[in-house]
Amino acid sequence: MTETFFLYDDIENTRTRFVSFMGEQQRFDLAVVQTDRYYGKHLVLDLQGNRFAIIGRDDLEEEGYLESIFKLTNEEGDELRSFLNEIV
């Protein structure tokens, strides 16, 4: 059997916020992970949709980014973007 070759294997303390909110279009159940690993960006996990993304302020400003990553309509994306703008 061959030895496993790791590109990295780190353990890091993180801060995780679990939040659920009801928008006009749908319910959002998220885990938002803060870590130093991604240059100040947050790891946002959609717990119901089984999707995740590393998101920073620049990503929130990119048109269609959230909609594409989380498979949302424009209205749903606007609701998520509005929330994430408060915490990212």
Residue, then its C-alpha position, 0 to 999 in steps of 0.5 A: m500500500t502506498e503512503t498518502f501524500f498530503l498537500y496540507d493537513d492543518i487544524e484551525n480554530t474557527r467561529t461558526r454561526f448557524v442561522s435560519f431565516m425566512g425570506e419572502q421567497q424561501r427559508f435559508d438555513l446556513a452555517v457561516v464559518q469564519t477562519d483565517r484560511y481564506y484571506g478574510k472570506h467566509l465559508v457559507l454552507d447552505l444546509q438545506g441545499n447541500r451547497f457551499a461557497i467561499i464568499g467575500r465582499d467582492d463576491l457579493e458584488e459580482e452579479g449572478y454569483l450567489e444565484s449561480i453557486f446556490k442555484l437561486t432565482n434573482e429574488e432569492g439571491d437578493e435576499l441572501r445577498s442582503f443578509l450576507n452583506e450584514i455579516v461579510 
